[in-house]
Amino acid sequence: MSRLISLVLLLQSRETMTAAELARELEVSERTVYRDVVALSTAGVPVYADRGRRGGYRLIGGYRTRLTGLTRDEAEALFLAGLPGPAGDMGLAEAVAAAELKVLAALPPNLRDAPARAGQRFHLDVPGWFRESPPPPRLAELARAVWSDRVVELRYRRGDREVVRRVEPYGLVLKSGTWYLVGRVGEGTRTYRVDRVLDVTPDTATFTRDGGFDLGGYWREQAEAFLRTMLRERITVRLSSAGLRALRWAADTPLVYDEALTAADEPDGQGWVVTRLPVESVDVAYDLVLRLGPEVEVLDPPELRARLADVARRLGERYDGQR
């Protein structure tokens, strides 16, 4: 049943779709799409098949379905999908509120408490701790350019100088309270921190998006690549079984824990393993190892081992008289 509703909603939003396109979106075979279309027609949904090279399935007569097929879980999830804070930062608060009202009006009476239930149970606080995160001054302008596929000229602060770039703005990403713009510059894709954008000048030209570009996939790849460039040094350590478990929470990024597991030798008779940890620097490694306390021993580099031996000696002297 849920697949049939999804098929109708796809046709409502895209007007005409081929069987192959529907199969791809619904993750089923084209044969299943044919059977679903017959089932919808039998149920009175006016699905019409256009023949020819540019043909496909469409709904006739301006047909629209009410959201009577939604389960309670689905209805409540709808009101968690939009984050009011970020939407407001991008200048979309009124549009989100209007859309929620329209969805609410289309829901059957027994589901109209969905937004209240969701709001009582979940709140998404996106920015990090210990700092205020006001929206960047140019965020709303960039959001409008992203929505309208409008080419923009950016004046951008890079270090102690300003640069100007002509950008095709593909998308905006909010990461730990910081907004980033992803866009095409020439033949490449670039990422810009929005709070470093000094000025935005919209062009009269629009651009044609690359239909194969996946914003989420691009961001995941860039984030991992960025982490790997930061974690360019390695330290060798012995970890107890408790230390290996604690590393998952002590490390600033899961990449450190994942690489430690991959590089770990077989445990010795006491359950300790020797492994290598990717770190940004010896100073950062020092802080990480201190979090693990007596559950870790640094084997290399010698300067880090000596530094920890010194702090252990000083701690011993400080607490020795209190036993």
C-alpha positions as CSV (number, residue, x, y, z in Angstrom):
1,M,0.0,0.0,0.0
2,S,2.8,2.5,0.9
3,R,4.4,1.9,-2.5
4,L,1.2,2.7,-4.3
5,I,0.9,5.9,-2.4
6,S,4.5,6.8,-3.2
7,L,3.9,6.2,-6.9
8,V,0.9,8.5,-6.8
9,L,2.8,11.2,-5.0
10,L,5.7,10.9,-7.5
11,L,3.3,11.5,-10.4
12,Q,1.7,14.4,-8.5
13,S,5.1,16.1,-8.0
14,R,6.6,15.3,-11.4
15,E,3.6,15.2,-13.7
16,T,5.0,12.6,-16.2
17,M,7.4,9.7,-15.5
18,T,8.5,6.7,-17.4
19,A,8.2,3.2,-16.0
20,A,12.0,3.1,-15.8
21,E,12.1,6.3,-13.8
22,L,9.4,5.1,-11.4
23,A,11.2,1.8,-10.9
24,R,14.4,3.6,-10.1
25,E,12.7,5.9,-7.5
26,L,10.7,3.1,-5.9
27,E,13.6,0.6,-6.1
28,V,11.5,-2.1,-7.8
29,S,11.4,-3.7,-11.2
30,E,9.5,-2.1,-14.2
31,R,7.2,-5.2,-14.1
32,T,6.2,-4.2,-10.6
33,V,5.5,-0.7,-11.7
34,Y,3.2,-2.0,-14.5
35,R,1.3,-4.1,-11.9
36,D,1.0,-1.2,-9.5
37,V,-0.4,1.1,-12.2
38,V,-3.0,-1.5,-13.0
39,A,-3.9,-1.7,-9.3
40,L,-4.2,2.0,-9.0
41,S,-6.5,2.2,-12.1
42,T,-8.6,-0.6,-10.7
43,A,-9.0,1.5,-7.5
44,G,-10.2,4.5,-9.4
45,V,-6.9,6.5,-9.5
46,P,-6.8,8.1,-13.0
47,V,-3.3,7.0,-14.2
48,Y,-2.9,7.5,-18.0
49,A,-0.1,6.1,-20.1
50,D,1.3,8.4,-22.9
51,R,2.7,6.5,-25.8
52,G,5.8,7.4,-27.8
53,R,9.4,8.4,-27.3
54,R,8.5,11.1,-24.7
55,G,5.7,9.2,-23.2
56,G,5.2,8.0,-19.7
57,Y,2.6,7.8,-16.9
58,R,0.7,10.8,-15.6
59,L,-2.4,11.6,-13.6
60,I,-5.2,13.2,-15.6
61,G,-7.8,15.8,-14.6
62,G,-5.6,17.5,-12.0
63,Y,-6.1,14.5,-9.7
64,R,-4.7,15.0,-6.2
65,T,-4.8,12.6,-3.3
66,R,-5.4,13.6,0.3
67,L,-2.8,12.4,2.7
68,T,-5.1,9.6,4.0
69,G,-2.5,6.9,3.5
70,L,-0.1,8.3,6.1
71,T,0.6,6.3,9.3
72,R,1.0,8.2,12.6
73,D,4.7,7.6,12.5
74,E,5.0,9.1,9.0
75,A,2.8,12.1,9.9
76,E,4.8,12.9,12.9
77,A,8.1,12.5,11.0
78,L,7.0,15.1,8.5
79,F,7.0,17.7,11.2
80,L,10.6,16.8,12.2
81,A,11.9,17.0,8.6
82,G,12.2,20.8,8.6
83,L,14.5,22.4,11.1
84,P,12.9,25.8,12.1
85,G,16.1,27.4,13.1
86,P,18.1,26.7,10.0
87,A,15.1,27.4,7.8
88,G,14.7,30.8,9.4
89,D,18.4,31.5,9.0
90,M,17.9,31.0,5.2
91,G,14.9,33.2,5.1
92,L,12.5,30.3,4.7
93,A,10.6,30.4,8.0
94,E,7.3,31.7,6.5
95,A,7.5,29.2,3.6
96,V,8.0,26.3,6.1
97,A,5.2,27.5,8.3
98,A,2.9,27.8,5.3
99,A,3.8,24.3,4.1
100,E,3.2,22.8,7.5
101,L,-0.3,24.4,7.6
102,K,-1.1,22.9,4.2
103,V,0.1,19.5,5.2
104,L,-1.8,19.8,8.5
105,A,-5.0,20.7,6.6
106,A,-4.6,17.7,4.4
107,L,-4.2,15.2,7.2
108,P,-7.2,13.2,8.4
109,P,-8.6,14.3,11.8
110,N,-7.1,11.5,13.8
111,L,-3.5,12.6,12.8
112,R,-3.9,16.4,13.3
113,D,-2.2,16.2,16.6
114,A,1.1,15.1,14.9
115,P,2.9,18.4,15.0
116,A,2.1,18.9,18.7
117,R,3.3,15.4,19.6
118,A,6.5,15.8,17.6
119,G,7.2,19.2,19.1
120,Q,6.6,17.9,22.7
121,R,9.0,15.0,22.1
122,F,11.9,16.2,20.0
123,H,14.0,19.4,19.6
124,L,17.0,19.6,17.4
125,D,19.6,22.0,18.7
126,V,22.1,22.2,15.8
127,P,24.9,24.7,16.9
128,G,27.8,23.5,19.1
129,W,28.2,24.4,22.8
130,F,30.0,27.4,24.3
131,R,29.3,29.8,21.4
132,E,26.6,31.8,19.9
133,S,25.9,31.1,16.3
134,P,24.1,34.0,14.6
135,P,23.3,33.3,11.0
136,P,26.0,34.7,8.6
137,P,24.9,38.0,7.0
138,R,24.9,36.7,3.4
139,L,23.2,33.3,4.1
140,A,19.7,34.3,3.0
141,E,21.0,35.8,-0.3
142,L,23.0,32.6,-1.0
143,A,19.9,30.5,-0.2
144,R,17.9,32.4,-2.8
145,A,20.6,31.9,-5.3
146,V,20.7,28.2,-4.6
147,W,16.9,27.8,-5.0
148,S,16.9,29.8,-8.2
149,D,20.1,28.3,-9.7
150,R,21.4,31.8,-10.1
151,V,25.1,32.4,-10.8
152,V,26.7,34.7,-8.2
153,E,29.9,36.7,-7.8
154,L,31.3,36.2,-4.3
155,R,33.7,38.5,-2.5
156,Y,35.3,36.2,0.0
157,R,37.8,36.5,2.8
158,R,40.7,34.0,2.5
159,G,43.2,34.5,5.3
160,D,44.3,38.1,5.3
161,R,43.2,38.9,1.7
162,E,40.0,39.1,-0.3
163,V,39.3,37.1,-3.5
164,V,36.4,37.3,-6.0
165,R,34.9,34.2,-7.5
166,R,32.1,33.6,-10.0
167,V,30.2,30.6,-8.5
168,E,27.3,28.4,-9.5
169,P,25.8,27.7,-6.0
170,Y,24.8,24.1,-5.8
171,G,23.9,23.8,-2.1
172,L,24.2,24.8,1.5
173,V,25.4,22.6,4.3
174,L,25.1,23.2,8.1
175,K,27.8,21.5,10.0
176,S,28.2,21.9,13.8
177,G,26.7,25.4,13.7
178,T,28.8,26.5,10.7
179,W,27.2,27.1,7.2
180,Y,29.1,26.1,4.1
181,L,28.4,26.9,0.4
182,V,29.1,24.2,-2.2
183,G,29.4,25.5,-5.7
184,R,31.0,25.0,-9.1
185,V,33.8,27.3,-10.1
186,G,35.0,26.6,-13.6
187,E,35.3,22.9,-14.0
188,G,35.7,22.2,-10.3
189,T,33.6,22.0,-7.1
190,R,34.6,24.3,-4.2
191,T,33.5,24.7,-0.6
192,Y,33.2,28.2,1.1
193,R,32.5,29.1,4.7
194,V,29.5,31.4,4.5
195,D,30.6,33.6,7.4
196,R,33.6,34.5,5.3
197,V,31.5,35.7,2.4
198,L,31.7,39.5,2.4
199,D,29.4,40.3,-0.5
200,V,27.1,38.5,-2.9
201,T,26.3,39.9,-6.3
202,P,23.6,37.9,-8.2
203,D,24.2,37.6,-11.9
204,T,21.5,37.8,-14.5
205,A,22.5,34.3,-15.7
206,T,21.2,31.0,-14.4
207,F,23.1,27.7,-14.6
208,T,22.1,24.2,-15.5
209,R,22.7,21.8,-12.7
210,D,24.6,18.5,-13.1
211,G,21.8,16.0,-12.5
212,G,24.2,13.5,-11.2
213,F,25.6,15.7,-8.4
214,D,24.9,14.4,-5.0
215,L,25.3,17.1,-2.3
216,G,25.3,14.7,0.6
217,G,27.8,12.3,-1.0
218,Y,30.1,15.2,-2.0
219,W,30.0,16.5,1.6
220,R,30.8,13.1,3.1
221,E,33.8,12.7,0.8
222,Q,35.1,16.2,1.4
223,A,34.7,15.8,5.2
224,E,36.6,12.6,5.3
225,A,39.3,13.9,3.0
226,F,39.6,17.0,5.2
227,L,40.0,14.8,8.3
228,R,42.7,12.7,6.7
229,T,44.7,15.8,5.7
230,M,44.5,17.0,9.3
231,L,45.5,13.6,10.8
232,R,48.8,13.4,9.0
233,E,51.0,12.0,11.9
234,R,50.9,8.6,13.6
235,I,51.8,7.5,17.1
236,T,52.3,3.9,18.3
237,V,50.5,2.9,21.5
238,R,49.6,-0.1,23.7
239,L,46.0,-0.1,24.7
240,S,44.2,-2.3,27.3
241,S,40.8,-3.7,26.4
242,A,39.3,-0.9,28.5
243,G,41.5,1.7,26.8
244,L,40.4,0.5,23.3
245,R,36.8,0.8,24.3
246,A,37.4,4.3,25.8
247,L,39.2,5.4,22.6
248,R,35.9,5.5,20.8
249,W,34.7,8.3,23.1
250,A,38.0,10.0,23.8
251,A,38.9,10.6,20.1
252,D,37.5,13.7,18.5
253,T,36.5,11.8,15.3
254,P,35.5,8.2,14.7
255,L,38.2,8.0,12.1
256,V,40.9,7.7,14.9
257,Y,39.0,4.7,16.5
258,D,38.3,3.0,13.1
259,E,42.0,3.2,12.1
260,A,43.1,2.0,15.5
261,L,41.0,-1.1,15.2
262,T,42.2,-1.8,11.6
263,A,45.9,-1.4,12.6
264,A,45.7,-3.3,16.0
265,D,47.8,-6.5,16.5
266,E,46.5,-9.5,18.2
267,P,46.0,-9.0,22.0
268,D,48.8,-10.2,24.3
269,G,48.3,-12.4,27.4
270,Q,46.9,-9.5,29.4
271,G,44.5,-8.3,26.6
272,W,46.6,-5.3,25.5
273,V,47.1,-4.5,21.8
274,V,49.7,-2.5,20.0
275,T,48.3,-0.2,17.3
276,R,48.8,3.1,15.5
277,L,46.7,6.2,16.0
278,P,46.3,9.0,13.4
279,V,46.8,12.4,15.1
280,E,46.9,16.0,14.0
281,S,50.1,16.7,16.0
282,V,52.1,15.6,19.0
283,D,50.3,18.2,21.2
284,V,46.9,16.9,20.2
285,A,48.1,13.4,20.8
286,Y,49.2,14.4,24.3
287,D,45.7,15.6,25.2
288,L,44.2,12.4,23.7
289,V,46.4,10.0,25.6
290,L,45.8,11.9,28.9
291,R,42.1,11.2,28.5
292,L,42.8,7.4,28.4
293,G,44.8,7.6,31.7
294,P,46.5,4.3,32.7
295,E,44.8,2.3,30.0
296,V,47.4,3.4,27.4
297,E,51.2,3.3,27.0
298,V,52.9,5.4,24.3
299,L,55.6,3.5,22.5
300,D,56.5,6.1,19.8
301,P,57.5,8.9,19.3
302,P,60.1,9.2,22.1
303,E,59.3,12.9,22.7
304,L,55.7,12.1,23.5
305,R,56.6,9.2,25.7
306,A,59.1,11.4,27.6
307,R,56.5,14.1,28.0
308,L,53.9,11.7,29.5
309,A,56.6,10.2,31.8
310,D,57.3,13.7,33.1
311,V,53.6,14.4,33.8
312,A,53.2,11.0,35.5
313,R,56.2,11.8,37.7
314,R,54.8,15.2,38.7
315,L,51.4,13.8,39.4
316,G,52.9,11.1,41.5
317,E,54.9,13.7,43.5
318,R,51.7,15.8,44.0
319,Y,49.6,12.9,45.3
320,D,52.2,10.8,47.0
321,G,51.9,12.6,50.3
322,Q,48.2,12.3,50.4
323,R,48.1,8.5,50.6
